[in-house]
Amino acid sequence: MNLPRRQARVIAFYLPQYHPTELNSQHYGKNFTEWDNVRAAKKLFPEHDWPIEPGELGYYDLRDPAAREAQAELAKAHGIEGFCYYHYWFGDGRMELEKPFQEVLQSKVPDFPFCLCWANQPWHKKFWSRDGSSRNELLVDQSYPGDADVDAHFFYCLPAFQDERYIRVDDKPVFMIYRALEHPDAAGFMARWQQLAQEHGLPGIFFIGQTTRLDLEGEKLRSLGLDGINTVRLFDYYRFGQNRWRRQWRKFNWWLRRTPRIVPYKEASRCFVSEADKETDIYPSIIPNWDHSPRSGLGGTVLYGSTPTLFKEHVQEVVATVVKKPEEHRLVFVKSWNEWGEGNYLEPDKRYGRAYLDVMLEVILED
């Protein structure tokens, strides 16, 4: 019996901020997790798809191995190849939110593929005013202390790279750098890691950079020596999907109504994919939904009206851009598996249950 094959290698970004940490408790309140933002959020305009509540997985705590296993089983059953865990290395060994992934790595459970995305950016606490403006308090700065830190970072990640579950392209472990252009010596960093990888029995590292502006940053990213680029076209609609006058009218209307920046998902999703995503080294993103208001209130951006039907059209369009690429390079990244505080998730909710996951499986598997 021939089993159906995946038309794309779908990897979902995974946020580990669902367990208390010392830093979050200090700045946001005792035992704070991302669920606190979700529970506290309000309906902000008549069309707002709110409240959102998790479905069968509930308000899980990622310190619980059973919760992590349930996530992996659900993802595996619906065609997701693996999770891309956000990885926070701020320099000099300073990390945050590392506990869930470390437990997955050390326990060998769940038996589900993974890779890492280095979220190399400072952490800020934002305070939002009624007009949507904000001020920032720096919580943890992102630093790049030098050669010793580059090596220490590699050796921290090495056990993951050597794990048989680690996601690979051309037999190389995939490692994404969220803001490669903000690294003061990204090319040197990658060259050193390639050297260390080969010294420790790996053929190298498959580096992917991420950008929301391929039109402006694509060539700069390629010049660093990256193997690929993940495009996130979440905001392309604002740049290319409407004329200047409509853009100005929307801006005035948002100010007048004192609402977040709101756009129908149906309109925004028309710009989630581009012809450039068909290039072999460009890896597009699947965006099921987006609502930043739980974190930022009136300063957020909301795509409202996402449905399984509209999502299916979007996934079909994304898959069509990669299906003719070499099989190992048919990478697609879901933004995201569980970023509930940004209204950006693939996990079941109480409104649609598993409908988005069912759509994903239907489109990914070959007929």
C-alpha positions in Angstrom: 0.0 0.0 0.0 1.4 3.4 -1.0 1.0 6.0 1.6 0.2 9.6 0.5 3.2 11.9 0.5 3.4 15.4 1.7 3.5 18.1 -1.0 5.4 20.4 1.4 7.6 20.2 4.5 5.5 22.2 6.9 7.3 23.3 10.1 5.4 25.3 12.7 7.0 28.0 14.9 6.5 27.1 18.6 6.4 29.6 21.4 7.6 28.2 24.8 6.1 31.0 26.9 3.5 28.9 28.7 5.3 28.3 32.0 6.3 30.8 34.7 9.8 32.2 34.7 11.6 34.4 37.2 11.9 37.3 34.7 8.3 37.3 33.7 7.1 37.0 37.3 9.2 39.9 38.2 7.9 42.2 35.5 4.4 41.0 34.7 3.2 39.4 38.0 3.8 36.2 39.8 3.5 33.1 37.7 2.8 35.1 34.5 2.5 33.2 31.2 1.2 34.0 27.8 -2.3 32.8 28.9 -2.6 35.9 31.2 -2.6 38.2 28.1 -5.2 36.0 26.4 -7.5 35.9 29.4 -7.3 39.6 30.0 -7.9 40.8 26.4 -11.2 42.5 25.4 -13.4 42.7 22.4 -12.4 46.0 20.8 -14.8 46.5 17.8 -18.0 44.9 16.6 -16.3 42.6 14.0 -13.6 41.5 16.4 -13.2 37.7 16.6 -13.1 37.7 20.4 -12.9 36.0 22.8 -10.5 33.3 21.7 -10.2 30.3 23.9 -8.1 27.1 23.5 -10.0 24.0 22.6 -9.0 20.4 23.4 -5.5 21.2 24.7 -6.8 23.7 27.2 -4.7 26.3 29.1 -1.7 24.0 29.2 1.5 24.4 31.2 4.6 23.4 29.2 6.3 22.0 32.3 3.9 19.1 31.8 5.3 16.4 29.5 1.7 15.2 28.7 0.9 18.7 27.3 3.9 18.6 25.0 3.1 15.1 23.9 -0.5 16.0 23.1 0.7 18.9 21.0 3.1 16.8 19.0 0.5 14.0 18.4 -2.0 16.5 17.1 0.6 18.2 14.8 1.9 14.8 13.5 -1.6 13.6 12.8 -2.3 16.6 10.6 0.7 16.6 8.4 3.1 19.0 10.3 6.6 17.7 10.0 7.9 19.3 13.1 8.2 22.3 15.5 10.6 25.2 15.2 11.2 26.3 18.8 12.0 29.9 19.5 15.4 29.9 21.1 16.5 32.9 23.2 20.3 33.3 23.6 21.1 36.8 24.7 24.9 36.5 25.0 27.2 35.3 27.7 25.0 32.2 28.2 21.9 34.3 29.2 18.8 32.4 28.1 15.0 32.6 28.6 12.2 30.1 28.2 14.7 27.3 27.5 13.1 24.8 29.9 10.4 23.2 27.6 12.8 22.5 24.8 15.6 21.2 27.1 13.2 18.7 28.6 12.1 17.6 25.1 15.7 17.1 24.2 16.8 15.3 27.3 13.8 13.1 27.8 13.6 12.1 24.1 9.9 12.7 24.3 7.9 13.5 22.3 9.3 11.6 19.3 8.6 14.5 17.0 11.0 16.4 14.8 12.2 19.9 15.7 14.6 22.7 14.9 15.6 26.0 16.4 15.0 29.6 15.6 17.4 32.0 17.3 15.1 34.9 18.3 18.1 37.3 18.5 16.3 40.5 19.6 16.1 42.4 22.9 13.2 41.8 25.2 11.1 44.9 26.0 8.1 45.5 28.2 5.7 47.8 26.3 3.3 50.2 27.8 0.4 51.1 25.5 -1.6 54.3 25.7 -5.2 54.9 24.5 -4.0 56.4 21.2 -2.0 53.2 20.4 1.4 54.7 21.0 3.9 52.9 23.2 7.0 53.3 25.4 9.5 50.6 26.0 11.3 49.3 29.1 14.3 47.2 28.2 14.2 43.9 30.1 17.0 41.9 28.5 19.4 43.3 25.8 20.6 41.2 23.0 24.4 41.1 22.9 27.1 39.6 20.8 30.1 39.4 23.2 32.6 37.8 20.8 34.3 34.6 19.7 34.0 32.8 23.1 30.3 33.4 23.1 29.9 32.1 19.5 31.6 28.9 20.5 29.6 28.5 23.8 26.4 29.0 21.9 27.3 26.3 19.4 28.2 23.8 22.1 24.9 24.5 23.8 23.0 23.7 20.6 25.2 20.7 19.6 23.3 18.0 21.5 20.2 19.2 19.6 21.9 19.1 16.2 23.1 15.6 16.9 19.6 14.4 17.9 18.0 12.1 15.4 14.8 14.1 15.6 16.5 17.3 14.4 15.1 18.6 11.1 17.6 18.6 8.3 18.1 19.9 4.7 20.8 18.2 2.6 21.6 16.3 5.8 22.5 19.6 7.6 20.6 20.7 10.8 18.3 23.7 10.1 19.0 26.7 12.2 17.1 29.9 11.7 18.3 33.4 12.6 15.4 35.7 13.2 17.2 39.0 12.6 20.4 38.1 10.8 21.0 41.6 9.5 21.1 42.9 13.1 24.0 40.6 14.0 27.2 42.6 13.8 29.1 39.8 12.1 26.5 37.2 10.9 28.8 36.0 8.2 31.6 35.3 10.7 29.2 33.7 13.1 28.0 31.3 10.5 31.5 30.5 9.2 32.6 29.6 12.7 29.6 27.4 13.3 30.2 25.6 9.9 33.7 24.9 11.0 32.7 23.6 14.4 29.9 21.5 12.9 32.3 19.8 10.6 34.8 19.2 13.4 32.1 17.4 15.3 30.9 15.1 12.6 28.2 17.1 10.9 28.3 18.1 7.3 27.5 21.7 8.3 24.6 23.8 9.4 21.7 24.9 7.1 21.2 28.5 7.9 17.9 30.3 7.2 17.3 34.0 7.8 13.8 35.5 8.2 12.5 38.7 6.8 9.2 40.6 6.4 10.8 42.7 3.6 12.3 40.5 1.0 12.1 43.3 -1.5 14.5 45.4 0.6 16.5 42.8 2.5 16.7 39.8 0.1 20.1 40.5 -1.5 21.6 41.7 1.8 20.6 38.4 3.4 22.0 36.4 0.6 25.3 38.2 0.8 25.7 36.9 4.3 26.0 33.4 3.1 22.6 32.1 4.3 21.3 28.9 2.7 17.7 30.1 2.6 15.3 32.9 3.5 11.9 32.5 5.2 9.5 35.2 4.1 6.7 36.4 6.4 4.3 38.6 4.4 2.0 39.4 7.2 2.1 43.2 6.5 2.5 43.2 2.7 -1.1 44.2 2.4 -0.4 47.5 4.0 2.5 48.2 1.6 1.2 46.8 -1.6 -2.4 45.7 -1.4 -4.1 49.1 -1.3 -3.6 52.5 -2.9 -2.2 55.5 -1.1 -5.6 57.2 -0.6 -7.2 54.0 0.8 -4.2 53.6 3.1 -4.7 57.2 4.4 -8.4 56.7 4.8 -7.9 53.5 6.9 -5.4 55.3 9.0 -7.8 58.2 9.7 -10.6 55.7 10.4 -8.5 53.8 12.9 -7.6 57.1 14.7 -11.2 58.2 14.7 -12.6 55.0 16.0 -9.8 54.5 18.5 -9.4 50.8 17.4 -6.4 48.8 16.5 -5.3 48.7 12.9 -7.9 46.3 11.5 -8.1 44.6 8.1 -10.2 41.7 6.9 -8.2 38.5 6.7 -9.7 37.9 3.3 -8.0 41.1 2.0 -4.7 40.7 3.8 -4.3 37.1 2.7 -4.1 38.0 -0.9 -0.6 39.4 -0.2 0.7 36.5 1.9 2.4 34.8 -1.2 4.6 36.2 -3.9 6.2 34.9 -7.1 9.5 35.3 -5.4 8.5 32.4 -3.0 8.9 30.0 -5.9 12.7 30.5 -5.8 14.5 27.4 -4.4 16.1 29.3 -1.5 12.9 31.2 -0.5 10.6 29.5 2.0 7.1 31.1 2.4 5.0 31.3 5.5 1.5 30.1 6.2 -0.5 32.6 8.4 -3.7 31.2 9.9 -4.7 34.4 11.7 -3.3 37.5 13.5 -4.5 39.6 16.4 -1.9 41.4 18.4 -4.4 43.2 20.7 -4.0 40.8 23.7 -0.4 42.1 24.0 -0.8 45.6 22.7 -4.5 46.7 23.0 -5.2 49.6 20.7 -1.6 49.5 19.4 -2.2 46.1 17.9 -2.9 44.9 14.4 -5.9 42.7 13.8 -6.7 40.6 10.8 -10.4 39.6 11.4 -12.7 37.2 9.8 -10.2 34.3 9.2 -12.2 31.0 8.5 -11.2 27.5 7.6 -12.4 28.1 4.1 -10.2 31.2 3.6 -7.3 29.5 5.3 -7.6 26.5 2.8 -7.3 28.9 -0.1 -4.2 30.4 1.5 -2.5 27.1 2.2 -3.2 25.9 -1.4 -1.6 29.0 -2.7 1.5 28.5 -0.5 1.9 24.8 -1.4 1.6 25.7 -5.1 4.7 27.9 -4.7 6.9 25.1 -3.4 5.6 21.9 -4.9 8.0 22.0 -7.9 11.1 22.6 -5.8 13.5 19.8 -4.9 11.7 17.7 -2.3 14.0 18.6 0.6 13.6 22.3 -0.1 9.8 22.4 -0.1 10.0 24.1 3.3 7.0 26.1 4.5 6.8 27.7 8.0 3.6 28.1 9.8 3.4 31.3 11.8 2.5 29.9 14.3 1.6 26.8 16.2 0.7 28.5 19.5 1.2 32.3 19.6 -2.1 32.8 21.3 -1.2 36.3 22.6 -0.9 37.4 19.0 -4.0 35.6 17.9 -1.7 33.6 15.7 -2.1 29.9 16.2 -3.0 26.6 14.6 -3.9 24.7 17.7 -7.7 23.9 18.1 -9.8 26.7 19.6 -13.4 26.6 20.9 -14.7 28.3 17.7 -13.5 26.0 15.0 -12.0 23.0 16.9 -9.6 21.1 14.6 -10.9 22.6 11.4 -7.7 24.5 10.5 -5.6 21.4 11.1 -7.9 19.3 9.0 -7.5 21.8 6.2 -3.8 21.6 6.5 -3.8 17.8 6.3 -6.1 17.9 3.3 -4.0 20.3 1.3 -0.5 18.9 2.2 -1.1 15.3 1.4 -0.9 14.3 -2.3 -4.0 12.8 -3.9 
